[in-house]
Amino acid sequence: MADHDAGPLLLLGDVHARFGVIAAQIEHAREVAGALPCGVVIAGDLGLFRDDLRRHFRRQGLRFPVPVGFIEGNHEDFRDFAALVADFADVVTHLPRATVQPLGPWRALCLGGARYMDAMTTPRGCEVTERDIDACLALPASAVDLVVSHDCPCGIGVPGTVGFEHLGPPGVPGFERIAARLQPRLWVFGHHHRWHEHEKLGTRYLGLPESWHGYCLLDHAGNLRRVDHVATPAPGPRRWGFPGGR
């Protein structure tokens, strides 16, 4: 994702196939910042499913005024993932797991996927593996400025979700080793559907709410601005209709 102008980077949480929310938050960010964002990064759960993508981007012709990138969450169609990424690359760009990508002026480690929960909420292909952790740990210590992940590290105070207590404390074991190795200034994540802020050993952690509740702007000087803004979403696909679904 190239740096097209002086606008800030827009950091957005789970979209769950409500693609109109992305456009609404881009427009709101333009008003807040006085310039279009240089790009948008979605911290997982874009909602990569063919029927939803086709409806919005082919039948309705929706397009975004700035580049939009995403990491994978646990609510994407992993059976058809590679084909969907290729077929809709003209509207959204996948940022592969355990790779460093330029996001505006920032070097970002992209770390999609989630900790295994159960077969329904953690489909095959989304689970963060030891191989993914090792790939991140192999990076030079000064390789990144920020990390964008879907799930969060352990031990940063993220509360558990009601109904999921049986899964244990939130977080992906091994993410804390990545933080210690790379020492990013900022680590942004989604998945838990709430604002959350924490600072530990020089890294600022920021959990994002669902995309229709707000977003963050990261400017070129490294200033981070939280924006609470309700963008009324279209009804979500029924696949996310279960209680506490994340």
VEXDREN-2710 file (C-alpha; in Angstrom, 1 decimal):
% VEXDREN-2710
k/r/px/py/pz
1/MET/0.0/0.0/0.0
2/ALA/1.7/3.1/-1.3
3/ASP/1.9/6.5/0.5
4/HIS/-0.3/8.6/-1.9
5/ASP/-0.5/11.8/0.1
6/ALA/0.0/13.4/3.5
7/GLY/-3.2/11.9/5.0
8/PRO/-3.0/9.6/8.0
9/LEU/-3.3/5.8/7.9
10/LEU/-6.8/4.6/8.9
11/LEU/-6.8/1.6/11.2
12/LEU/-10.1/-0.3/11.2
13/GLY/-11.4/-3.3/13.2
14/ASP/-13.6/-6.2/12.1
15/VAL/-15.8/-5.5/9.1
16/HIS/-17.7/-8.8/8.8
17/ALA/-18.7/-8.1/5.2
18/ARG/-20.3/-4.8/6.0
19/PHE/-18.2/-3.1/3.3
20/GLY/-20.2/0.1/3.2
21/VAL/-18.8/0.8/6.7
22/ILE/-15.3/1.1/5.2
23/ALA/-16.4/3.8/2.8
24/ALA/-18.3/5.6/5.5
25/GLN/-15.4/5.7/7.9
26/ILE/-13.0/6.8/5.1
27/GLU/-15.3/9.8/4.5
28/HIS/-15.6/10.6/8.2
29/ALA/-11.8/10.4/8.5
30/ARG/-11.4/12.9/5.6
31/GLU/-13.6/15.3/7.6
32/VAL/-11.6/14.7/10.9
33/ALA/-8.1/14.9/9.4
34/GLY/-8.8/17.4/6.6
35/ALA/-7.4/15.0/4.0
36/LEU/-8.1/11.6/2.7
37/PRO/-6.3/8.8/4.5
38/CYS/-3.3/7.5/2.7
39/GLY/-4.8/4.1/3.0
40/VAL/-6.9/1.8/5.2
41/VAL/-5.8/-1.3/7.1
42/ILE/-8.4/-3.8/8.4
43/ALA/-7.2/-5.9/11.3
44/GLY/-8.9/-9.1/10.2
45/ASP/-12.4/-10.3/9.6
46/LEU/-13.0/-8.3/6.5
47/GLY/-15.5/-11.0/5.6
48/LEU/-14.0/-12.6/2.5
49/PHE/-16.9/-14.5/1.1
50/ARG/-17.7/-14.7/-2.6
51/ASP/-21.4/-13.9/-2.4
52/ASP/-20.9/-10.8/-0.3
53/LEU/-17.9/-9.6/-2.3
54/ARG/-19.8/-10.1/-5.6
55/ARG/-22.8/-8.3/-4.4
56/HIS/-21.0/-5.1/-3.2
57/PHE/-18.1/-4.9/-5.7
58/ARG/-19.5/-6.3/-8.9
59/ARG/-23.3/-5.9/-8.8
60/GLN/-23.3/-2.6/-6.9
61/GLY/-19.9/-1.4/-8.2
62/LEU/-18.6/-0.2/-4.8
63/ARG/-15.1/1.2/-4.9
64/PHE/-13.0/3.0/-2.3
65/PRO/-11.2/6.3/-2.9
66/VAL/-8.0/5.1/-1.2
67/PRO/-6.1/1.7/-1.1
68/VAL/-7.6/-0.8/1.3
69/GLY/-5.5/-3.6/2.7
70/PHE/-6.5/-6.4/5.1
71/ILE/-5.1/-9.2/7.1
72/GLU/-7.1/-12.4/7.5
73/GLY/-9.2/-13.0/10.6
74/ASN/-11.1/-16.1/11.6
75/HIS/-14.2/-15.2/9.6
76/GLU/-13.1/-15.5/6.0
77/ASP/-13.7/-18.3/3.5
78/PHE/-10.5/-20.2/3.9
79/ARG/-11.6/-23.0/1.5
80/ASP/-11.5/-20.5/-1.4
81/PHE/-9.2/-17.9/0.1
82/ALA/-6.5/-17.7/-2.5
83/ALA/-9.0/-17.4/-5.4
84/LEU/-11.0/-14.7/-3.6
85/VAL/-7.8/-12.7/-2.9
86/ALA/-6.9/-12.9/-6.6
87/ASP/-10.4/-12.3/-7.9
88/PHE/-11.0/-9.1/-5.8
89/ALA/-7.5/-7.7/-5.8
90/ASP/-8.8/-4.7/-7.7
91/VAL/-10.7/-3.5/-4.7
92/VAL/-8.9/-4.9/-1.6
93/THR/-5.3/-6.1/-1.0
94/HIS/-4.4/-9.0/1.2
95/LEU/-1.4/-8.5/3.5
96/PRO/0.1/-12.0/3.9
97/ARG/0.7/-13.4/7.3
98/ALA/4.2/-13.0/8.9
99/THR/5.3/-10.5/6.2
100/VAL/6.5/-6.9/6.6
101/GLN/4.5/-4.5/4.4
102/PRO/4.8/-0.7/3.9
103/LEU/1.7/1.0/5.2
104/GLY/2.1/4.6/4.5
105/PRO/5.5/5.5/5.9
106/TRP/5.4/2.6/8.4
107/ARG/7.0/-0.8/8.2
108/ALA/4.3/-3.1/9.5
109/LEU/4.4/-6.8/10.4
110/CYS/1.1/-8.3/9.3
111/LEU/0.0/-11.1/11.4
112/GLY/-3.5/-12.4/10.4
113/GLY/-5.2/-15.4/11.9
114/ALA/-6.2/-16.3/15.5
115/ARG/-5.6/-18.7/18.3
116/TYR/-7.5/-21.9/18.0
117/MET/-10.9/-21.7/19.7
118/ASP/-13.1/-24.4/18.3
119/ALA/-14.0/-25.9/14.9
120/MET/-16.7/-23.3/14.2
121/THR/-14.9/-20.1/15.1
122/THR/-11.4/-21.2/14.0
123/PRO/-11.7/-22.8/10.5
124/ARG/-8.7/-24.7/9.0
125/GLY/-6.3/-22.2/7.6
126/CYS/-6.8/-19.3/10.1
127/GLU/-5.0/-20.7/13.1
128/VAL/-1.7/-19.0/14.0
129/THR/1.0/-21.7/14.0
130/GLU/4.5/-22.1/15.5
131/ARG/5.8/-21.8/12.0
132/ASP/4.2/-18.3/11.7
133/ILE/5.7/-17.3/15.1
134/ASP/9.1/-18.6/14.0
135/ALA/8.9/-16.6/10.7
136/CYS/8.3/-13.4/12.7
137/LEU/11.1/-14.2/15.2
138/ALA/13.5/-14.6/12.2
139/LEU/13.1/-10.9/11.3
140/PRO/15.8/-8.5/12.3
141/ALA/15.2/-6.7/15.7
142/SER/14.8/-3.3/14.0
143/ALA/12.6/-4.6/11.1
144/VAL/9.2/-3.1/12.0
145/ASP/7.6/0.0/13.4
146/LEU/4.2/-1.5/14.1
147/VAL/2.4/-4.8/14.2
148/VAL/-1.1/-5.4/12.8
149/SER/-2.7/-8.6/14.0
150/HIS/-6.2/-10.0/14.3
151/ASP/-5.9/-11.7/17.7
152/CYS/-3.9/-10.1/20.6
153/PRO/-0.9/-11.1/22.6
154/CYS/-1.3/-12.7/25.9
155/GLY/-0.9/-10.8/29.1
156/ILE/-2.0/-7.3/28.1
157/GLY/-5.2/-7.2/30.0
158/VAL/-7.7/-8.0/27.3
159/PRO/-10.9/-9.3/29.0
160/GLY/-12.5/-12.5/27.9
161/THR/-15.7/-12.5/25.9
162/VAL/-18.9/-13.6/27.7
163/GLY/-19.8/-17.1/26.6
164/PHE/-16.2/-18.0/25.7
165/GLU/-14.8/-18.4/29.3
166/HIS/-14.1/-22.1/28.6
167/LEU/-11.4/-21.1/26.1
168/GLY/-9.2/-19.5/28.7
169/PRO/-7.5/-16.1/28.8
170/PRO/-7.4/-14.2/25.4
171/GLY/-4.3/-14.0/23.4
172/VAL/-2.0/-16.0/21.1
173/PRO/0.9/-17.7/22.9
174/GLY/4.1/-16.6/21.2
175/PHE/3.0/-13.1/20.3
176/GLU/4.7/-11.9/23.4
177/ARG/8.0/-13.3/22.1
178/ILE/7.5/-11.4/18.9
179/ALA/7.0/-8.2/20.8
180/ALA/10.1/-8.8/22.9
181/ARG/12.1/-9.5/19.8
182/LEU/10.9/-6.7/17.5
183/GLN/10.0/-4.1/20.1
184/PRO/7.4/-2.3/17.9
185/ARG/6.2/1.1/18.9
186/LEU/2.6/0.1/18.3
187/TRP/0.7/-3.1/18.1
188/VAL/-2.9/-2.9/16.8
189/PHE/-5.4/-5.8/16.8
190/GLY/-9.1/-6.5/16.3
191/HIS/-11.0/-9.7/17.0
192/HIS/-12.2/-8.8/20.5
193/HIS/-14.7/-6.2/19.4
194/ARG/-13.8/-3.5/21.9
195/TRP/-11.4/-0.6/22.5
196/HIS/-8.5/-1.7/24.6
197/GLU/-5.3/0.2/25.4
198/HIS/-2.2/-1.1/27.2
199/GLU/1.5/-0.3/27.3
200/LYS/4.2/-2.8/28.1
201/LEU/8.0/-2.7/27.7
202/GLY/7.8/0.3/25.3
203/THR/5.1/-1.1/23.1
204/ARG/1.7/0.5/22.9
205/TYR/-1.1/-2.0/22.4
206/LEU/-4.4/-0.9/20.9
207/GLY/-7.5/-3.1/20.5
208/LEU/-10.0/-1.9/17.9
209/PRO/-13.8/-2.2/18.2
210/GLU/-16.0/-3.4/15.4
211/SER/-15.5/-1.1/12.4
212/TRP/-18.9/0.6/12.7
213/HIS/-18.1/1.9/16.2
214/GLY/-14.9/3.8/15.4
215/TYR/-11.4/3.7/14.1
216/CYS/-7.9/5.2/14.7
217/LEU/-5.8/7.5/12.6
218/LEU/-2.0/7.2/12.6
219/ASP/-0.2/10.2/11.2
220/HIS/3.2/10.4/9.6
221/ALA/4.7/11.8/12.9
222/GLY/3.5/8.7/14.8
223/ASN/0.6/10.4/16.5
224/LEU/-2.3/8.1/17.1
225/ARG/-5.9/9.4/17.3
226/ARG/-8.8/7.4/18.5
227/VAL/-12.1/8.3/16.8
228/ASP/-15.4/7.1/18.1
229/HIS/-17.9/7.3/15.2
230/VAL/-20.9/5.2/14.7
231/ALA/-21.4/4.2/11.0
232/THR/-24.7/2.4/10.8
233/PRO/-23.9/-1.0/9.3
234/ALA/-26.1/-2.9/6.8
235/PRO/-27.5/-6.1/8.3
236/GLY/-24.7/-8.7/8.7
237/PRO/-24.7/-12.1/7.0
238/ARG/-26.4/-14.8/9.1
239/ARG/-23.1/-16.7/9.5
240/TRP/-22.3/-14.2/12.3
241/GLY/-25.6/-14.6/14.1
242/PHE/-24.4/-16.7/17.1
243/PRO/-24.1/-15.1/20.6
244/GLY/-20.7/-13.5/21.3
245/GLY/-19.4/-14.4/17.8
246/ARG/-16.0/-13.0/17.3
END
